[in-house]
Amino acid sequence: MAARQEHGFSNEKRIIKEHNLIDVSKTEGYTSKWDAIAPAALILSPQQRVTDVPTSIKTIRHGGSVDMGDVFRHAKNTEDFILQVDFYVGPKKELNIVESYKIYIDSQTWGLLFKFEHYDYLRQCLREITNDYSDDPKWRNMMEKMHDLWEKPKRIVHLAPKRDHKKQKRMQCTIPNEKFYNQLLPLFPEVEYAK
């Protein structure tokens, strides 16, 4: 586990314990699609009880973008899920959660956020790029085209391609902080964990 992610794992474990969620990392590892399963939850408007809901828990520095992980995985998702986003201030060691949001994501609406005709181009970029420094200009050009095709200004979810000079080559996605508050939260109903 990377040191920069330990605060997120610590908060995730706290939430799982406090709300009696099922920890999927015990069976699937920390790279699993979901962080937990909520045995029961209550969608607040309109009121509806749901069971066995996959849950994604994000721990984000206050004011930061909400990093969502692999864009291909989200594009293929067909499951409704709970997205819990906790914003913290201060040092990661003393995690001080100042805001917490839990929303019920229906997969059909979520899928519309990932509608895109050029996923093949994104895959091609990952296949054709190396981690060598010599590919840096090529990567910059690829990223510019990716963002143009994605039409970033029009979308709630943004692409966040990741590449380093070691082994990392991934196509991540993120929700900018302002778009999280102004566009994503109004799109989905609040939810609470239930017993």
Disulfide bonds with the S-S distance in Angstrom:
none
